[in-house]
Amino acid sequence: MRLLIKIFTFILGLLLTTIGLSFTISYMNLLEMGYNFTEYVKFIISRLECLSAPIGIIIMFLTGYQHLPVCSK
């Protein structure tokens, strides 16, 4: 049961990271519209969907380094 929870949280983190990075990349069009890099970073930080990328990375990191007891028979 704990392994299923670990797999589910890892997939959740992967999904959040994918969504956040896809929005971050799609907002790179703002650089072509005249935004400079600092304005772009300020805009990215203010968007909730872009902040899901670091949250997802943290979830995957914590899930990967969570200790599971090994079943010994």
C-alpha positions, 0 to 999 in steps of 0.5 A: 500500500505504501508503494502505491502511495509513493508511485501516486505522489511521484506521478503527481509531481511529474504531472505538476512539473510537466504542466509548469514547464509547458506554461513556462516555455509557452510564456517565452513568447513574451520575450519576442513581444518586447519583454526583457528577461527580468520582466519575464522572470517577474511575470513567471513568478507571479503565475500560479501555473508556472509555480507548479513546476518547482512544487512538482520537482520538490514532490518528486525529490521527496518521494524519491528519497523517502525511505521504504522498509524492505520486506525480508522473508 
